């Protein structure tokens, strides 16, 4: 069984469709705000309820992909300067890009199959790398994704104690052509379709080894420094 959380988004839907088309899993389930059961990242009870529902299904998931996250929220664009910092916008970004995925890990990691290799992957972003930050700006989004990367690392350490066949990683999908990213694409930067991004991410996931759990990788499988 494979599960895609955030399956109504551009990348999430492409992941769902690719997994369904390739037929490598007996069942592919998409969960989002519009699914039944639905998931709302800022409402922990919906995440717990969806995990409970999944746990009652036949079989255990071998793959759970968290494809949630947002760059622009409530009309707030990424900050260019500290002058643009807004506490409510910062809190909202952290809620969506770090706390929400953390709650997903809390409820879905215990469901991963134990009798075979299984993977939990969450979509992070290269701009969340602290050591790779050479341009500044984008304070809220950078900080939230850096927080997510730390959460992934901590969860991977706990996970191996309970399920040594499982892998937990953060993945950078690259720049993907969606309505929310069109205005941020720079000239000379590779912009992928959601379908290409999904295929590349799934190839990376297929190649992950248990010793790579807790890592942060791009859509080519290259490790990104924290």
Buried (B, 14 or more C-beta within 10 A) or exposed (E): BBBBBBBBBBBBBBBBBBBBEEEBBEEBBBBBBEBEEBBEBEBBEBBBBBBEEBEEEEEBBBBBBBBBBBBBBEEBBBBEEEEBEBEEBBEBBBBBBBBBBBBBBBBBBEBBBEEEBBBBBBBBBBBBBEEEBEEEBBBBBBBBBBBBBBBBBBBBEEBBEEBEBBBBBBBBBBBBBBEBBEEBEEEEEEBBEBBBBBBBBBEBBEEBEEEBBBBBBBBEBEEBEB
